[in-house]
Amino acid sequence: MKRVELTSLEKLIAKRLESVTFVMDYLQLNIEEFRINVTTDPIIRKAGQKEITFPSDAFKLALIDLIPKEVTSVSFENNEILLEFGVETTLVLPLEGDYPGNEAILFQSVTDQREWWVLHQVEKSNI
């Protein structure tokens, strides 16, 4: 299996969040030519505010507010993918979870069906 490098995720930079779909047990993000399925519980961090967690109504509204903003930065730290939308808002896609199945995040290119990545869940740390 090919290892996903951060440079692959950087393809999301300068792409707009076009739509979100709330499916029964996961979330789907459409960021221009990429579709991202998230099976762990994402978080929205806004500067100076408390974290907003999925699946709360506040999270859903905050996520919808990100349409059609651009991803300005992508990073990976502490088992989380961080998608920044400007300096005020970060969408956190955690790899830690305890959900059925092994996949945490599935990235798919809409324009090139050969380009897709699966990021697997890691066990929650007891820190």
ABEGO torsion letter per residue (X at the ends): XBBBBAAAAAAABGBBBABBBBBAABBBBBBEABBBBBABBBBBBBBGBBBBBOABAAAAAAAAAAOABBBABBBBBGGBBBBBBEAABBBBBBABBABBEABABBBBBAABAABBBBBBBBBBBAX
